[in-house]
Amino acid sequence: MTEEQNQLGTALHRWRDRLAPADVGLPATGRRRAAGLRREELAALAGLSVDYLVRLEQGRASRPSEQVAAALARALQLEASERDHLYRLAHLPVPGSGHISTHIPPSVQRLLAALTREALAVFTADWTLITCTGLWAALFGEPAQPPADQRNLVRETFLSEPGSVPLPRSERGREALEAALVADLRATQGAFPDDPRLRGLVQECAGRSPRFAQLWSQGAAGALGHDRKTVTHPSVGDITLDCDILTVPGSDLRIVAYTAAAGTPSAEQLDFLRVTAARAPLASPTGNP
């Protein structure tokens, strides 16, 4: 099959070749025939099977799902224009500007790769977890794998069974945190009134959670800000940490960081957890075709 006949596979291969292991927070172990990522490394980052990635690169599969395309775009650290090109090659509609984006800009991916020792996670505007560092996973447990809606903070807060999800405790209290989260979601709805996933999230939570329905009916809109939260961890007990939410200019992503002041007991507890956090960032929620 010629490059002209296999434009998707050729593009994937070239994008993979230009990424070094260090760019995605991986050690450059073993002898490598090329400087780029191995297929198994990209497959792991994108949450795909190696066999499926091989079929995509060889042209034996040419119509990946939108979820797979989004995961590959994130794993390959594509710019927005390159992501759109990937979607076109995959015969998919280019993500619309009125929909909540799951794309992580390369600059943010490099930031995560450089800060793997910190407890960081990236969420979409509707609070769906996209990826996290190893320390975050060590602190809260490995996030649920597909479907992606199981990794949504709003669903976890209002729809999960008590005690089934290790939610941190805010110093402001549970009720204040719930109100702030719903107000933040209301502001997101104002920015993305036509997003179908957001509409479905609101309808589901309002239909199943009286508390969410009550807060949503109040119409408050705002943004989550700095907080101090306590995480109960099975190995180290209660850890009280600063929680900050960072935004990226030109993007609606939220980067959530949990930190502790140096020399405090909480910092020592985080240091202990870092020993168990030697892992790559969370793979994208695509499933395993």
N, C-alpha and C positions, 0 to 999 in steps of 0.2 A: 504494500500500500504506500503510495507516494505521500509526501508532506501535504500536497494540495488536497488529497483525499482524506487525510487524517489531521486536519488542522487542530482539533481539540487535543489529541494525544501529543502532537508536536509542541503545542503551547505549554501543556502541563510539564512535559519533560524539560523544556528550556527554563521554565520558572523554577522547577525543582533544582536544576543544575546551578542556578545562581545563588541559592541559599546555602550558607555554611552551617554546620551544626551549632556553632556559637550564636548564630543569629536567632535560633529558636530555643536557646538555653540547654543544648545537649552537648555532652563531651565528645570530642573528636577521637573516638577510640578505634583501634585496629587500623590496618592498612586500607587505604581508600584509593580506588582507581580514579576518582574524580573529586573535586572540591565540594561538590554539592551534596544535598541530602540523599541518602539511600531511599529506595522505595519503601522499605519497611519503616523507616523513620517518618516519612511523610504520611504513610498510611496510619501509623499510630497517632500522629498529631491530628489527623482529620477524622479519626474514629472509623476508618474503613479497613476492610480486609486487604492484604497485599495482593491477593489474586484479582480483586476488583480493580485496584489501581493499575495493575499490569494490563488488564483488558481495556481500561480507558486509554492508557498511553499507546497501546498497540492498535487502537481503533476497533477492537472487537466489541466494545461498548461505547456508545457515542451520545446517549441521552440520559445523563445522570439526573436525579431528582433535584429540585430546588434546594433541598436541605443538604444534599451532598455537594452541590456547587458552592453553597455558602460556606460549608466547612472547608473545602479545598481553597477557596479564596482567602479565608483566615489563615489556614496553615501555611499557605504559600506567601503570605504577607503582601497581597496584591494591593496596589493603589486602586482607588475607586474606578478609574477608567479601565484598568486591567480587569477588575472584577466584572464590569459590564461586558467587556469583550469575552470573558469566560462564559458568561450567561448566554451570549449570542451564539457562540460556538456550540454550546450545549442545547441549542434550540429552546431556550427558556426566555420568558419575558424579563427584561432588565428591571431590577427593583425600583419601584416608584418612589419619588421624593416624599409622597404623602404617607408612606408606610414606615413603621419603626424598623430601623436598620439593625442587623446583627453583625455588620462588618466592623472588624477591628483594624484601624489604620496601622500601617507598618511601624510608625513611630511609637504607638502604644504597645505593639508587640515587642519592639526592642526594649522598651521600658520594663515590661514584665520579665523579659529574658535577663536583664541586668539586675533585677531586684528579686530573684528567686528565693532569697533568704527571708523575704518579708511576707506577711500575711496579706495578700492582695487578691482581689477578684474583680472581674469586669462584668457588668450587668447592662442589659439593654434598657431603654427608657421605660419599659413596662416591668422592669425588675426580674427579667429572666437571666439566669446565670449563663454566661458564655464560656468563660474560662477562669482558672484560678492558679495560684502558685502552689507548690507543694506544702508550704507552711500553712496556708489556708485550709488545705485538705486535711492536714494533720490536726488542725485546731477544731474543725467542724465535722470531720469525717468525709470520706469520698462522696462527692455529690452524686445524686441519682443519675443513672445513665438514661438513654432515651425512654420515653418521649420527653422532649425538652420542657414541656409544661410542668413536669414534675420538679423542675429546677427553678420555679418561679417563687420569689419571696412572698408575693401577695397570697398565692395559693397556700404556701407553707404556713403563713401567719393565720389565715382565716379558715382554711379547710382541712388542715391536717389534724389527726387525732392527737389529743394531749399527750405530750411526752414522746411522740413518734419522730419529731424533728428537733434537733438540738438548737433551738433558737436562743440567742443571747438575751439577757435581761437588761433593759435600759434603766439607768439611774432615774429617769423621769417616770418610770412605771409603764406597765403593759398598755394601759388604756391610752396614755399620751403617745406612745410609739405607734399604736394602731391608727390613731387619728392622723398623725403626721404622715404615715405611709399612704393612707387613703387620700389625703390632701395632695400628696405628691403625684399619685396616680391620676387624680382629677386634672392637675396641671398638664400631665402628659396627654390626656384625652383632648385638652384644648389645642395642643400642638399637632395631634394626629387624630382628628375627628373621624376619619374614614378608614382607619386601620382595622381590618377584620379580626385580627388576633386580639387586639386590645378590647374591641367590642365584645368578643366572646368571653374574655377574662372577666370583664365587669359583670356581664349577664350571669355567668356561672357563680361568681362569688356572691352577688346580690341574691341569687336564688337559693343558695345553700347556707349562707351565713347571715343570720339576723343582725349580728353586730356590724358586719360590712355594710349591709343594706341601710342600717341606721346612719352610719357615718357618711355613706355616699349621698344620702338624701339631704344632708346638711349643706352640701355644695361647697365646702371649704376647699381652697386650692393653695398649694404652697410647695416648698421644696424641703426634703430632708437635709438636715445639717449635722454639725458635730454632736457627738454624744459620747458618754462613757457607758460601757456595757460589760457585763460579767458573763463569761462563758464557763459552764460547768463541764470539765473534761474528765473522762474516766481515768486517765493516768495521772494527771497533776492537780485535779480538784478545780476550785474556782479561780479564774484568771480575770482580773479587771483591767480593761484595755480602753484606750482612746479609739473611737471609731470616726473616721473622716471620709467624706465623699468628695471625690475630685472629678471635675469635668474636663473635657477636651474641647478646645475651640473648634467650631465647625462640626461637632459631633454631639449626638445625644447620649452617648455612652456614659455610664457612671463607673468610676474606679473606686472601689471601697477598700480602705486600708485600716487594719487593726495594728496598733503600735503600743509600746510601753516605754516609759522613761528608763534610761540606762541606770543600772544599779538597783532597780526595784525588784521585789519578789516576782512581779509579773514578768519582767524582762528575763529573769532566771528561768521561769517556767517556759517561756517561749524558746529560750536556748535549748532546753531539754527536748522540746518538741521538734526542733530543727534536726535533731539526730534521726528522727523518723521521717523527715520530709524530703529525703533524697529521691525525688521523682520528677518526671517531666511535667510541664503544665497540663492541665486537664484537656483531654481530647475534645474536639467539637462534638456536639450531640447529634450524630448522624445515624447511629445504628451501624450495622456491619453487613453490607450487601454481600 
